[in-house]
Amino acid sequence: MDTPQPPTRPESHVIPYQQQKRARIFPTTMITLTSLSMVSCVIVLGIAIALAVDPALQSYIPVWTAPQAGVALLWSALELITAYVPTPTGSNRRTIHPAALVAVHLLLWLGFAVGVGLTAYVLQYGLVFVGPDDRDAYPDVYDYYYDDKDGDDYDYYSNFYIHSMEALVAFLALLIIIHFIFFAGACVEVTRRRKRSYKADSGGVELDIQLADWGTPKHLG
């Protein structure tokens, strides 16, 4: 006599709480960081433009700060549009391939790192040059940067220029952190996709081996 089997429970499709929590936290975090990146880029671009149009400065700093900020601003806007603007079919959860994110954010944070290094070097030079104890440290360029004979005023390395470079270093450093976080997250996502793809391929191979071992089904023999 066959023992009655208990009824099988249908497979549950309830998303675990931790996954629900991650689904809520991650988009909020990405939106916050992307918005912070865009605001920082706008500030960097504003300072770079102000330095570029000032005829008394003729600074080269915008050359190695503005391009990265412009590209990062456009890319951040593209990411938001891609993820949250509905398509003509009504879908609004499109994503950019993580491999593309890895490449772009790698170039961005490296570019910002170069900008920070060069700007910090110029800033350090300016701070030393205008220091009260080093007024004669650079006699070969003294007449170009410092044309007040009384020793009270530095026209080129003004407070505006020094503070502008300090602000650039701060916001560029912030952009390095933000886009390095994006870069690391994209690397993790690429690894996850590769693991899922490998598991899927392995499952297909195992299924083919099982079918070969079973041989021809009995009803066809």
N, CA and C of each residue as an Amber inpcrd file, in Angstrom:
protein
   663
   0.8590000  -1.1990000   0.0000000   0.0000000   0.0000000   0.0000000
   0.8850000   1.2360000   0.0000000   0.6090000   2.0840000  -0.9190000
   1.4210000   3.2920000  -1.0440000   1.1190000   4.2750000   0.0780000
   2.1800000   4.8170000   0.5900000   2.0230000   5.8410000   1.6450000
   1.6690000   7.1580000   1.0010000   0.5890000   7.7840000   1.4410000
   0.2090000   9.0680000   0.8200000   1.2710000  10.1280000   1.0720000
   1.5970000  10.8160000   0.0290000   2.5970000  11.8710000   0.1080000
   1.9490000  13.1890000   0.5040000   2.5800000  13.9530000   1.3610000
   2.0140000  15.2670000   1.7260000   2.0130000  16.1900000   0.5190000
   1.0150000  17.0110000   0.4260000   0.9520000  17.9400000  -0.7250000
   2.1550000  18.8610000  -0.7390000   2.6920000  19.0300000  -1.9140000
   3.8520000  19.9140000  -2.0610000   3.4050000  21.3600000  -2.0460000
   4.1960000  22.1560000  -1.3900000   3.8990000  23.5940000  -1.3210000
   4.4100000  24.2740000  -2.5720000   3.6420000  25.1430000  -3.1330000
   4.1240000  25.8640000  -4.3260000   5.3380000  26.6940000  -3.9860000
   6.2130000  26.8150000  -4.9600000   7.4470000  27.5710000  -4.7640000
   7.1380000  29.0230000  -4.4630000   7.7630000  29.5080000  -3.4190000
   7.5160000  30.8840000  -2.9940000   8.3490000  31.8380000  -3.8390000
   7.7070000  32.9110000  -4.2460000   8.3880000  33.9510000  -5.0290000
   8.5200000  35.2370000  -4.2220000   8.3890000  35.1240000  -2.8990000
   8.5190000  36.3050000  -2.0560000   9.9910000  36.6970000  -1.9790000
  10.2870000  37.9530000  -2.2350000  11.6630000  38.4300000  -2.1920000
  12.0790000  38.5730000  -0.7380000  13.2180000  37.9740000  -0.3430000
  13.6690000  38.1040000   1.0390000  13.8140000  39.5600000   1.4530000
  13.7220000  39.7750000   2.7810000  13.7670000  41.1390000   3.3060000
  15.0730000  41.8320000   2.9750000  16.2130000  41.1020000   3.0720000
  17.4990000  41.7190000   2.7940000  17.5840000  42.2010000   1.3540000
  17.0310000  41.3890000   0.4130000  17.0440000  41.8200000  -0.9850000
  16.1500000  43.0360000  -1.1880000  14.9900000  43.0630000  -0.4900000
  14.1300000  44.2400000  -0.5910000  14.8550000  45.4710000  -0.0500000
  15.5870000  45.2770000   1.0660000  16.3120000  46.3990000   1.6540000
  17.3770000  46.9060000   0.7010000  18.1370000  45.9790000   0.0680000
  19.1530000  46.3810000  -0.8920000  18.5280000  47.0980000  -2.0800000
  17.3750000  46.6270000  -2.5370000  16.7120000  47.2580000  -3.6850000
  16.3080000  48.6820000  -3.3750000  16.0030000  48.9470000  -2.0760000
  15.6410000  50.3140000  -1.7180000  16.8720000  51.1840000  -1.4940000
  17.9200000  50.6050000  -0.8850000  19.0800000  51.4060000  -0.5090000
  19.9290000  51.7600000  -1.7220000  20.1970000  50.7850000  -2.5970000
  21.1470000  51.0030000  -3.6770000  20.7130000  52.1120000  -4.6390000
  19.4530000  52.1280000  -5.1140000  19.0810000  53.2390000  -5.9990000
  19.2050000  54.5990000  -5.3090000  18.8170000  54.6750000  -4.0410000
  18.9190000  55.9390000  -3.3110000  20.3720000  56.3790000  -3.1940000
  21.2550000  55.4290000  -2.8890000  22.6790000  55.7500000  -2.7800000
  23.2350000  56.2190000  -4.1130000  22.8800000  55.5250000  -5.1930000
  23.3900000  55.8980000  -6.5100000  22.8870000  57.2710000  -6.9280000
  21.6190000  57.5540000  -6.6480000  21.0700000  58.8650000  -6.9950000
  21.7900000  59.9560000  -6.2070000  22.0140000  59.7040000  -4.9140000
  22.6800000  60.7000000  -4.0740000  24.0970000  60.9770000  -4.5650000
  24.8590000  59.9160000  -4.8270000  26.2420000  60.0880000  -5.2820000
  26.2950000  60.7330000  -6.6680000  25.3910000  60.3290000  -7.5550000
  25.3700000  60.9220000  -8.8930000  25.0220000  62.4060000  -8.8290000
  24.0480000  62.7480000  -8.0000000  23.6830000  64.1620000  -7.8420000
  24.8310000  64.9600000  -7.2440000  25.5200000  64.3720000  -6.2560000
  26.6740000  65.0450000  -5.6570000  27.7850000  65.2330000  -6.6800000
  27.9760000  64.2370000  -7.5360000  28.9800000  64.3590000  -8.5910000
  28.6240000  65.4850000  -9.5570000  27.3560000  65.5760000  -9.9380000
  26.9450000  66.6100000 -10.8820000  27.1210000  68.0030000 -10.2810000
  26.7480000  68.1630000  -9.0060000  26.9160000  69.4660000  -8.3550000
  28.3920000  69.8390000  -8.2780000  29.2320000  68.8770000  -7.9060000
  30.6720000  69.1400000  -7.8210000  31.2470000  69.5080000  -9.1840000
  30.7970000  68.8260000 -10.2260000  31.2780000  69.1350000 -11.5770000
  30.8870000  70.5430000 -12.0030000  29.6680000  70.9420000 -11.6670000
  29.2310000  72.3000000 -12.0020000  30.1010000  73.3380000 -11.2920000
  30.4240000  73.0820000 -10.0210000  31.2770000  74.0130000  -9.2720000
  32.6710000  74.0670000  -9.8780000  33.2300000  72.9020000 -10.2020000
  34.5630000  72.8730000 -10.8130000  34.5620000  73.6170000 -12.1400000
  33.5540000  73.3870000 -12.9470000  33.4700000  74.0790000 -14.2340000
  33.3300000  75.5880000 -14.0350000  32.5400000  76.0020000 -13.0470000
  32.3810000  77.4260000 -12.7830000  33.6860000  78.0880000 -12.3810000
  34.4350000  77.4380000 -11.4920000  35.7250000  77.9930000 -11.0770000
  36.7040000  78.0090000 -12.2400000  36.7220000  76.9250000 -13.0190000
  37.6410000  76.8580000 -14.1580000  37.3400000  77.9570000 -15.1760000
  36.0660000  78.2010000 -15.4430000  35.6930000  79.2560000 -16.3890000
  36.1010000  80.6250000 -15.8490000  35.8780000  80.8410000 -14.5360000
  36.2640000  82.1250000 -13.9370000  37.7660000  82.3590000 -14.0470000
  38.5580000  81.3200000 -13.8460000  40.0110000  81.4640000 -13.9750000
  40.4310000  81.6740000 -15.4240000  39.7210000  81.0200000 -16.3400000
  40.0950000  81.1170000 -17.7520000  39.7980000  82.4930000 -18.3380000
  38.7140000  83.1140000 -17.8980000  38.3170000  84.4010000 -18.4940000
  38.9640000  85.5860000 -17.7910000  39.6670000  85.3620000 -16.6850000
  40.3160000  86.4580000 -15.9800000  41.6080000  86.8330000 -16.7150000
  41.6600000  88.0000000 -17.3230000  42.8650000  88.3620000 -18.1030000
  44.1000000  88.5610000 -17.2370000  43.9310000  88.8170000 -15.9540000
  45.0790000  89.0380000 -15.0860000  45.7590000  87.7310000 -14.6890000
  45.0520000  86.6110000 -14.8270000  45.6100000  85.3320000 -14.4040000
  46.1780000  84.5180000 -15.5710000  45.3550000  84.3730000 -16.6310000
  45.7510000  83.5250000 -17.7610000  46.2190000  82.1530000 -17.2600000
  45.4150000  81.5630000 -16.3770000  45.7930000  80.3120000 -15.7160000
  45.6140000  79.1260000 -16.6550000  46.5110000  78.1460000 -16.5080000
  46.4060000  76.9030000 -17.2740000  45.6110000  75.8320000 -16.5230000
  45.1890000  76.1220000 -15.3120000  44.4880000  75.1170000 -14.5080000
  43.2230000  74.5880000 -15.1860000  42.4140000  75.4220000 -15.8590000
  41.2260000  74.8720000 -16.5260000  41.5460000  73.7880000 -17.5620000
  42.7550000  73.7880000 -18.1010000  43.1120000  72.8000000 -19.1200000
  43.0490000  71.3900000 -18.5530000  43.4800000  71.2100000 -17.3040000
  43.5020000  69.8650000 -16.7310000  42.4130000  69.6370000 -15.6770000
  41.4270000  70.5330000 -15.6020000  40.3110000  70.3130000 -14.6850000
  38.9480000  70.3360000 -15.3860000  38.7660000  71.2360000 -16.3170000
  37.4580000  71.3860000 -16.9510000  37.0470000  70.1900000 -17.8220000
  37.9370000  69.6080000 -18.6360000  37.4880000  68.4920000 -19.4860000
  36.9220000  67.3170000 -18.6980000  37.6010000  66.9070000 -17.6140000
  37.0990000  65.7860000 -16.8250000  35.7440000  66.1120000 -16.2050000
  35.6160000  67.3290000 -15.6950000  34.3600000  67.7280000 -15.0690000
  33.2250000  67.7560000 -16.0880000  33.5070000  68.2390000 -17.2870000
  32.4700000  68.2570000 -18.3200000  32.0200000  66.8620000 -18.7190000
  32.9780000  65.9720000 -18.9090000  32.6340000  64.5910000 -19.2860000
  31.8670000  63.9110000 -18.1610000  32.3120000  64.0950000 -16.9070000
  31.6290000  63.4760000 -15.7750000  30.1990000  64.0010000 -15.6270000
  30.0090000  65.2870000 -15.8690000  28.6750000  65.8680000 -15.7810000
  27.7460000  65.2590000 -16.8320000  28.2190000  65.1610000 -18.0640000
  27.4030000  64.5650000 -19.1260000  27.1300000  63.0960000 -18.8620000
  28.1420000  62.3680000 -18.3910000  27.9530000  60.9370000 -18.1360000
  26.9650000  60.7000000 -16.9880000  27.0500000  61.5050000 -15.9370000
  26.1150000  61.3600000 -14.8220000  24.6890000  61.6380000 -15.2700000
  24.5150000  62.6640000 -16.0830000  23.1890000  62.9570000 -16.6150000
  22.6890000  61.8010000 -17.4820000  23.5810000  61.2160000 -18.2840000
  23.1960000  60.0810000 -19.1280000  22.7740000  58.8860000 -18.2900000
  23.4890000  58.6270000 -17.1990000  23.1290000  57.5030000 -16.3380000
  21.7470000  57.6970000 -15.7270000  21.4550000  58.9080000 -15.2570000
  20.1410000  59.1670000 -14.6720000  19.0350000  59.0350000 -15.7100000
  19.2820000  59.5730000 -16.9040000  18.2770000  59.4840000 -17.9590000
  18.0440000  58.0210000 -18.3470000  19.1260000  57.2670000 -18.4930000
  19.0070000  55.8670000 -18.8910000  18.2540000  55.0510000 -17.8560000
  18.4780000  55.3340000 -16.5820000  17.8890000  54.5160000 -15.5260000
  16.4580000  54.9020000 -15.1740000  16.1110000  56.1880000 -15.3030000
  14.8490000  56.6320000 -14.7190000  13.8890000  57.3220000 -15.6820000
  14.2920000  57.5850000 -16.9000000  13.3660000  58.1730000 -17.8660000
  12.6940000  57.0460000 -18.6370000  11.3570000  56.9780000 -18.6470000
  10.6650000  55.8790000 -19.3270000  10.9520000  55.8540000 -20.8180000
  10.9910000  54.6470000 -21.3560000  11.1480000  54.4590000 -22.7940000
   9.7910000  54.5830000 -23.4720000   9.7430000  54.6590000 -24.8050000
   8.4430000  54.7000000 -25.4940000   7.5590000  53.5050000 -25.1890000
   8.1530000  52.3800000 -24.8200000   7.3580000  51.1840000 -24.4960000
   6.8830000  51.1720000 -23.0570000   7.3200000  52.1460000 -22.2630000
   6.8690000  52.2240000 -20.8800000   7.8620000  51.7070000 -19.8710000
   8.9490000  51.0850000 -20.3050000   9.9430000  50.5710000 -19.3790000
  10.8680000  51.6990000 -18.9440000  11.1710000  51.7530000 -17.6500000
  12.0380000  52.8140000 -17.1370000  13.1680000  52.2730000 -16.2720000
  13.5600000  51.0230000 -16.4540000  14.6380000  50.4430000 -15.6630000
  15.7680000  49.9500000 -16.5610000  16.1300000  50.7210000 -17.5410000
  17.2630000  50.3720000 -18.3830000  18.5580000  50.5650000 -17.6100000
  19.5670000  49.8260000 -17.9910000  20.8610000  49.9480000 -17.3330000
  21.9620000  49.9510000 -18.3780000  23.0470000  50.6330000 -18.0480000
  24.2410000  50.6130000 -18.8780000  25.0690000  49.3960000 -18.4900000
  25.6600000  48.7370000 -19.4650000  26.4370000  47.5330000 -19.1720000
  27.5480000  47.8690000 -18.1810000  27.7320000  47.0470000 -17.1410000
  28.7500000  47.3670000 -16.1310000  30.1650000  47.4520000 -16.6760000
  30.4660000  46.7420000 -17.7640000  31.8100000  46.8500000 -18.3440000
  32.0660000  48.2690000 -18.8490000  31.0440000  48.8900000 -19.4290000
  31.1770000  50.2810000 -19.8630000  31.3420000  51.2110000 -18.6630000
  30.6160000  50.9180000 -17.5800000  30.7570000  51.7260000 -16.3710000
  32.1650000  51.6130000 -15.8000000  32.7290000  50.4160000 -15.8170000
  34.0890000  50.2230000 -15.3250000  35.0690000  51.0970000 -16.1040000
  34.9800000  51.0620000 -17.4130000  35.9170000  51.8110000 -18.2480000
  35.7690000  53.3220000 -18.0470000  34.5380000  53.8120000 -18.0550000
  34.3190000  55.2630000 -17.9630000  34.7320000  55.7940000 -16.5960000
  34.2860000  55.1320000 -15.5350000  34.6040000  55.6390000 -14.2030000
  36.0890000  55.4800000 -13.8740000  36.7390000  54.4740000 -14.4370000
  38.1880000  54.3540000 -14.2670000  38.8920000  55.5680000 -14.8690000
  38.5110000  55.9100000 -16.0990000  39.1310000  57.0730000 -16.7430000
  38.8130000  58.3630000 -15.9990000  37.6050000  58.4650000 -15.4630000
  37.2160000  59.6930000 -14.7780000  38.0030000  59.8940000 -13.4860000
  38.0450000  58.8700000 -12.6380000  38.7270000  59.1010000 -11.3600000
  40.2470000  59.2360000 -11.5610000  40.7970000  58.5730000 -12.5680000
  42.2110000  58.7910000 -12.8700000  42.4370000  60.2160000 -13.3970000
  41.5260000  60.6930000 -14.2420000  41.6370000  62.0580000 -14.7490000
  41.5270000  63.0920000 -13.6430000  40.5960000  62.8700000 -12.7160000
  40.4810000  63.7920000 -11.5770000  41.7250000  63.7330000 -10.6920000
  42.3230000  62.5470000 -10.5740000  43.5450000  62.4230000  -9.7800000
  44.6750000  63.2460000 -10.3920000  44.7830000  63.2080000 -11.7160000
  45.7860000  64.0370000 -12.3930000  45.5030000  65.5150000 -12.1420000
  44.2370000  65.9070000 -12.2420000  43.8740000  67.3020000 -12.0000000
  44.1930000  67.7510000 -10.5880000  43.9330000  66.8900000  -9.6060000
  44.2510000  67.2290000  -8.2180000  45.7580000  67.4060000  -8.0380000
  46.5270000  66.4750000  -8.6070000  47.9780000  66.5550000  -8.4460000
  48.5600000  67.8270000  -9.0260000  48.1710000  68.1720000 -10.2520000
  48.7130000  69.3700000 -10.8900000  48.2450000  70.6460000 -10.1940000
  46.9570000  70.6730000  -9.8200000  46.4390000  71.8640000  -9.1410000
  47.0840000  72.0410000  -7.7730000  47.2710000  70.9430000  -7.0440000
  47.9160000  71.0260000  -5.7300000  49.3550000  71.5110000  -5.8630000
  50.0270000  71.1010000  -6.9420000  51.4120000  71.5650000  -7.1570000
  51.4450000  73.0760000  -7.3680000  50.5600000  73.5920000  -8.2200000
  50.5050000  75.0420000  -8.4580000  50.1070000  75.7720000  -7.1830000
  49.1670000  75.1980000  -6.4380000  48.7350000  75.8190000  -5.1830000
  49.8810000  75.8860000  -4.1790000  50.6290000  74.8110000  -4.0700000
  51.7600000  74.7920000  -3.1470000  52.8070000  75.8370000  -3.5420000
  53.0420000  75.9510000  -4.8380000  53.9850000  76.9610000  -5.3270000
  53.5000000  78.3610000  -4.9760000  52.2020000  78.6040000  -5.1800000
  51.6540000  79.9180000  -4.8810000  51.7160000  80.2570000  -3.4030000
  51.4170000  79.2650000  -2.5420000  51.4540000  79.5130000  -1.1000000
  52.8700000  79.8190000  -0.6320000  53.8500000  79.1130000  -1.1940000
  55.2330000  79.3900000  -0.8300000  55.6560000  80.7620000  -1.3350000
  55.2330000  81.1090000  -2.5230000  55.6550000  82.3660000  -3.1340000
  55.1110000  83.5690000  -2.3830000  53.8760000  83.4780000  -1.9070000
  53.2660000  84.6220000  -1.2200000  53.5350000  84.5930000   0.2740000
  54.2490000  83.5790000   0.7710000  54.5450000  83.5000000   2.2000000
  55.3990000  84.6590000   2.6570000  55.1430000  85.1860000   3.8400000
  55.8940000  86.3660000   4.3260000  57.3730000  86.0970000   4.5210000
  57.7590000  84.8270000   4.7180000  59.1590000  84.5120000   4.9480000
  59.9080000  84.1570000   3.6720000  59.1920000  84.1190000   2.5430000
  59.8280000  83.6760000   1.3030000  59.5590000  84.6580000   0.1640000
  59.5830000  85.9200000   0.4710000  59.2660000  86.8970000  -0.5670000
  60.3420000  86.9640000  -1.6360000  61.5400000  86.5760000  -1.3260000
  62.6260000  86.6120000  -2.3000000  63.0730000  85.2140000  -2.7160000
  62.1900000  84.2260000  -2.5490000  62.5760000  82.8470000  -2.8340000
  62.7160000  82.6020000  -4.3370000  61.9960000  83.3860000  -5.1540000
  62.0130000  83.1820000  -6.5970000  62.3420000  84.5020000  -7.2920000
  63.5860000  84.9660000  -7.2050000  63.9280000  86.2840000  -7.7930000
  63.7950000  86.2920000  -9.3080000  63.9110000  85.1500000  -9.9660000
  63.8420000  85.1350000 -11.4250000  62.4410000  85.4390000 -11.9330000
  61.4110000  85.1910000 -11.1260000  60.0470000  85.4860000 -11.5490000
  59.4110000  86.5520000 -10.6660000  60.2230000  87.2000000  -9.8820000
  59.7010000  88.1750000  -8.9180000  58.9540000  89.3020000  -9.6110000
  59.5400000  89.8710000 -10.6530000  58.9260000  91.0190000 -11.3100000
  57.6370000  90.6590000 -12.0340000  57.5190000  89.3790000 -12.4640000
  56.3130000  88.9870000 -13.1970000  55.1210000  88.8310000 -12.2550000
  55.3380000  88.1780000 -11.1140000  54.2310000  87.9000000 -10.2080000
  53.9920000  89.0000000  -9.1760000  54.9810000  89.7870000  -8.9220000
  54.9170000  90.7080000  -7.7870000  55.4440000  92.0590000  -8.2300000
  54.5220000  92.9760000  -8.5290000  54.9570000  94.2460000  -9.0880000
  54.7850000  95.4200000  -8.1350000  54.4580000  95.1240000  -6.8790000
  54.3620000  96.2180000  -5.9170000  55.7080000  96.3820000  -5.2210000
  56.3100000  97.5080000  -5.3620000  57.6510000  97.7320000  -4.8320000
  57.6690000  97.8800000  -3.3080000  56.5100000  98.0910000  -2.6940000
  56.4700000  98.2620000  -1.2450000  56.4080000  96.9350000  -0.4950000
  56.2090000  95.8520000  -1.1930000  56.1830000  94.5490000  -0.5400000
  54.8800000  94.2000000   0.1330000  53.7720000  94.8260000  -0.2680000
  52.5010000  94.5860000   0.4090000  51.4630000  93.8880000  -0.4600000
  51.7310000  93.6690000  -1.7060000  50.6710000  93.1580000  -2.5660000
  51.2310000  92.2220000  -3.6190000  50.5610000  91.0900000  -3.8020000
  50.8960000  90.1490000  -4.8610000  49.7370000  90.1230000  -5.8410000
  49.9720000  90.6120000  -7.0260000  48.8790000  90.7250000  -7.9760000
  48.4520000  89.3710000  -8.5420000  49.4230000  88.5320000  -8.8960000
  49.0640000  87.2820000  -9.5750000  48.4640000  86.2760000  -8.6020000
  49.1950000  85.9160000  -7.5640000  48.6780000  84.9630000  -6.5760000
  47.8400000  85.7110000  -5.5440000  46.6930000  86.1690000  -6.0000000
  45.7830000  86.9000000  -5.1310000  45.0120000  85.9250000  -4.2450000
  44.2670000  86.4820000  -3.2910000  43.4310000  85.6380000  -2.4380000
  42.3980000  84.8810000  -3.2550000  41.8730000  85.5480000  -4.2770000
  40.8940000  84.8780000  -5.1430000  41.5020000  83.6590000  -5.8290000
  42.6950000  83.8030000  -6.3500000  43.3450000  82.6990000  -7.0550000
  43.6860000  81.5550000  -6.0900000  44.2270000  81.8990000  -4.9280000
  44.5850000  80.8750000  -3.9430000  43.3440000  80.1210000  -3.4800000
  42.2910000  80.8460000  -3.1320000  41.0660000  80.1940000  -2.6510000
  40.3920000  79.3810000  -3.7580000  40.4940000  79.8610000  -4.9910000
  39.9250000  79.1030000  -6.1120000  40.6440000  77.7630000  -6.2740000
  41.9700000  77.7790000  -6.1660000  42.7080000  76.5250000  -6.2790000
  42.4130000  75.5970000  -5.1100000  42.2580000  76.1500000  -3.9230000
  41.9040000  75.3170000  -2.7680000  40.5450000  74.6580000  -2.9670000
  39.5850000  75.4200000  -3.4870000  38.2660000  74.8450000  -3.7450000
  38.3370000  73.7670000  -4.8220000  39.1370000  73.9970000  -5.8570000
  39.2830000  73.0000000  -6.9100000  39.8640000  71.7010000  -6.3650000
  40.8850000  71.8010000  -5.5390000  41.4910000  70.5990000  -4.9630000
  40.4640000  69.8330000  -4.1300000  39.6630000  70.5460000  -3.3510000
  38.6730000  69.8910000  -2.4960000  37.6110000  69.1710000  -3.3200000
  37.0530000  69.8530000  -4.3140000  35.9780000  69.2400000  -5.0950000
  36.5050000  68.1550000  -6.0340000  37.7010000  68.3110000  -6.5530000
  38.2880000  67.2520000  -7.3760000  38.5610000  66.0070000  -6.5420000
  39.0120000  66.1990000  -5.2980000  39.2170000  65.0490000  -4.4090000
  37.8920000  64.3500000  -4.1230000  36.8310000  65.1220000  -3.9290000
  35.5090000  64.5300000  -3.7150000  35.0610000  63.7360000  -4.9330000
  35.3230000  64.2620000  -6.1210000  34.9590000  63.5590000  -7.3490000
  35.7590000  62.2700000  -7.5180000  37.0150000  62.2740000  -7.0760000
  37.7980000  61.0380000  -7.1240000  37.1240000  59.9680000  -6.2840000
  36.7080000  60.3270000  -5.0730000  36.0740000  59.3580000  -4.1790000
  34.7800000  58.8290000  -4.7840000  33.9460000  59.7290000  -5.2990000
  32.6530000  59.3220000  -5.8430000  32.8280000  58.3670000  -7.0140000
  33.6710000  58.7270000  -7.9580000  33.7900000  57.9000000  -9.1580000
  34.6160000  56.6400000  -8.9030000  35.4450000  56.6390000  -7.8730000
  36.0910000  55.3840000  -7.4920000  35.0700000  54.4250000  -6.8960000
  34.1120000  54.9560000  -6.1340000  33.0260000  54.1130000  -5.6130000
  32.2210000  53.5250000  -6.7680000  31.8910000  54.3560000  -7.7600000
  31.1770000  53.8510000  -8.9340000  32.0000000  52.7860000  -9.6570000
  33.2930000  53.0350000  -9.7930000  34.1800000  52.0840000 -10.4580000
  34.2130000  50.7470000  -9.7190000  34.3570000  50.7950000  -8.3960000
  34.3970000  49.5620000  -7.6090000  33.0740000  48.8160000  -7.6990000
  31.9540000  49.5490000  -7.6330000  30.6540000  48.8990000  -7.7490000
  30.4520000  48.2360000  -9.0970000  30.9150000  48.8900000 -10.1600000
  30.7940000  48.3000000 -11.4920000  31.6630000  47.0560000 -11.6120000
  32.8440000  47.0710000 -11.0020000  33.7060000  45.8780000 -11.0250000
  33.0220000  44.7060000 -10.3270000  32.3790000  44.9790000  -9.1990000
  31.6530000  43.9230000  -8.4800000  30.5260000  43.3720000  -9.3450000
  29.8010000  44.2450000 -10.0270000  28.6910000  43.7920000 -10.8670000
  29.1890000  42.9660000 -12.0440000  30.3160000  43.3410000 -12.6300000
  30.8910000  42.5360000 -13.7140000  31.2380000  41.1420000 -13.2170000
  31.8200000  41.0670000 -12.0210000  32.1720000  39.7600000 -11.4470000
  30.9340000  38.9260000 -11.2050000  29.8720000  39.5380000 -10.6960000
  28.6350000  38.8000000 -10.4550000  28.0430000  38.2630000 -11.7530000
  28.0570000  39.0760000 -12.7760000  27.5060000  38.6230000 -14.0580000
  28.3110000  37.4650000 -14.6240000  29.6170000  37.5120000 -14.4810000
  30.4530000  36.4180000 -14.9840000  30.1650000  35.1370000 -14.2240000
  29.9740000  35.2530000 -12.9080000  29.6640000  34.0600000 -12.1220000
  28.3110000  33.4790000 -12.5230000  27.3040000  34.3320000 -12.7280000
  25.9870000  33.8390000 -13.1410000  26.0660000  33.1870000 -14.5120000
  26.8300000  33.7900000 -15.4150000  26.9720000  33.2150000 -16.7470000
  27.6910000  31.8750000 -16.6910000  28.7050000  31.7730000 -15.8070000
  29.4370000  30.5040000 -15.6840000  28.5400000  29.4130000 -15.1120000
  27.7240000  29.7750000 -14.1110000  26.8130000  28.7870000 -13.5390000
  25.7850000  28.3220000 -14.5630000  25.2830000  29.2530000 -15.3700000
  24.3140000  28.8870000 -16.3940000  24.9310000  27.9460000 -17.4290000
  26.1700000  28.2620000 -17.8450000  26.8490000  27.3910000 -18.8060000
  27.1450000  26.0250000 -18.2010000  27.5420000  25.9760000 -16.9440000
  27.8370000  24.7060000 -16.2830000  26.5840000  23.8600000 -16.1620000
  25.4610000  24.5080000 -15.8690000  24.1990000  23.7720000 -15.7830000
  23.8190000  23.1440000 -17.1050000  24.0580000  23.8420000 -18.1920000
  23.7390000  23.2800000 -19.5050000  24.6060000  22.0870000 -19.8310000
  25.8870000  22.1550000 -19.4550000  26.7860000  21.0220000 -19.7090000
  26.3680000  19.8100000 -18.9040000  25.9930000  20.0140000 -17.6110000
  25.5660000  18.9070000 -16.7840000  24.3030000  18.2590000 -17.3320000
  23.3710000  19.0720000 -17.8410000  22.1440000  18.5280000 -18.4030000
  22.4400000  17.6780000 -19.6200000  23.3550000  18.1270000 -20.4790000
  23.7170000  17.3380000 -21.6590000  24.3500000  16.0040000 -21.2500000
  25.1760000  15.9900000 -20.2070000  25.8150000  14.7540000 -19.7510000
  24.7740000  13.7830000 -19.2140000  23.7970000  14.2950000 -18.4470000
  22.7560000  13.4330000 -17.9090000  21.9170000  12.8150000 -19.0200000
  21.5670000  13.5870000 -20.0140000  20.7830000  13.0560000 -21.1240000
  21.5640000  11.9860000 -21.8590000  22.8750000  12.1750000 -22.0190000
  23.6820000  11.1670000 -22.6970000  23.7650000   9.8820000 -21.8830000
  23.8330000   9.9810000 -20.5410000  23.9070000   8.8030000 -19.7010000
  22.5950000   8.0290000 -19.6860000  21.4790000   8.7500000 -19.7610000
  20.1840000   8.0570000 -19.7190000  19.9410000   7.2310000 -20.9970000
  20.5090000   7.6290000 -22.0870000  20.3120000   6.8890000 -23.3400000
  18.9560000   7.1800000 -23.9540000  18.4950000   6.2640000 -24.7950000
  17.2340000   6.4450000 -25.5100000  16.0630000   6.1740000 -24.5900000
  15.0840000   7.0320000 -24.5210000  13.9160000   6.7640000 -23.6800000
  13.2480000   5.4500000 -24.0640000  12.6240000   4.8000000 -23.0410000
  12.0640000   3.4550000 -23.2430000  10.9620000   3.4440000 -24.2740000
  10.1450000   4.5280000 -24.2940000   9.0070000   4.4720000 -25.2230000
   9.4510000   4.6300000 -26.6760000  10.7620000   5.0130000 -26.8530000
  11.2670000   5.1170000 -28.2140000  12.1260000   3.9200000 -28.5890000
  12.4430000   3.0270000 -27.5930000  13.3290000   1.9160000 -27.8480000
  12.6480000   0.8030000 -28.6290000
